């Protein structure tokens, strides 16, 4: 049996199947695997990461699990009120994050929106680039809206 060539683009079905498999295999390896256990050198705490393909990352702490959805969409990740002893709400805070991969780097855009009881509001933004170094330690470089940078190293322990 002979596979015909498409007269429009000059590609055989066999070539299309091969290209499809090749693109699929590249997409399966298009993000780094952060799974492992880490030590946060700044506060001396340990945490684990479980990554599910390029779709989600679970950060596992003693206090619980925080899941990052890696889809390039804006997600509300935390919401709380700032309350004084008398029970009066001074402000409401909402924290949003957007996660995506750019080759071997996890890009996180974070935004906190604070609305005060007076009606005033403020928004703070920051961007983090997280990657694995040659020793498989996780490096996170965060840049705030003023251009100030902070580098954090999470040492892989397992």
Buried (B, 14 or more C-beta within 10 A) or exposed (E): EEEEEEEEEEEEEEBEEEEEEEEEEEEEEEBBEBEBBBBBEEEEEBBBBBBEEBEBBBBBEEEEEBBBBBEEEEEEBEEEEEEEEEEEEEBBEBBBBBBBBEEEBBBBBBBBBBBEEEEEEEEEEBBBBBBBEEEEBBBBBBBEEEEEEEEBBBBBEE
